[in-house]
Amino acid sequence: MVVKMKSWLETCCYAVLLIGLHACGSASGNPTPAEEEVTGLSKIDSAKFAHHAKPVFDSSASSILARKQVPILCYHQIRPYKPGDSPTAKAYIVPPDIFRDQMKALHDSGFQTILPDQLLQYLYTGQDLPEKSVLISFDDGCDEQFDITREILDPYKMKAAYFIMTVAINRPNYMRAEQIKALSDDGHTIGLHTWDHHNVKKYVGDEWVKQIEKPKANLEKITGKPVTHFAYPFGLWNPEAIPELKKRGIQSAFILSTGRDENDPLYTIRRIIVPGTWSGTQLLTRMKSGF
């Protein structure tokens, strides 16, 4: 029997921005999926589990790594192809009709969407999830993501996670602050995708404040909720980044389809980029083989 869970947490530099504008416009400036797929437990605040005299679960890194992985899908743009779209750009674009077919396939196959809080609880405690769980995520905050949610996800009662690059909020081709808040109010998760999509591996000194602390506070002001989930730009990370994320209140971080860190798997949770060349049936097949 499926056990339903209650959430236990309260839910590029201007030049780099141009890459982001391509991501939500033509996407021609983005890395290829292969470049993006470069490689991920920190102890969750014990107060979250203060009602236990002693932990009744195994939260070791090895136990987390041993749990069955939940399919996590990563999308960027949901729009028709344009004549100027390069092959690289098309790797990040899913035409709306294809996206609709993919979501219908998930729904008709009995998949239920979960959110990062639920995933984190499952990974940390082993608490049951629906047998067919999937996490849908969107990067960057392109404006069509709001419309596609209303048109396709909402009728299926699907929820998703949106990792926002905050420099672009209220800019052309990106979501407005009120749209981000509306998604949050509707039960979707708002996560952080840095300030301007700068490579996390290159942060030094105050860049952690610029790229993580201030953008996180901005999103929390917009949504009125804690922001505790993070997606690395390009999927790139290094071990030195994890302590910086932890001390700034980030409880999980998402990479792409490379290997997880053996010591901090909650900060290297795998996703796959879904291209616009997969039918709904092909998506189901890739989910099965990839996770």
Secondary structure, DSSP 8 states (H G I E B T S, - for coil): -------SS----HHHHHHHHHHHTT-TTS--HHHH---------GGGGTT-SS--S---HHHHHHS----EEEE-B-S---TT--HHHHTTB--HHHHHHHHHHHHHTT-EE--HHHHHHHHHH-----SSEEEEEEEETBTHHHHHIIIIIGGGT--EEEEE-GGGTTSTTB--HHHHHHHHHTT-EEEE--SS---GGG--TTHHIIIIIHHHHHHHHHHSS---EEE-GGG---TTHHHHHHTTT--EEE--SS---SS-GGGSB--EE--TT--HHHHHHHHHHH-
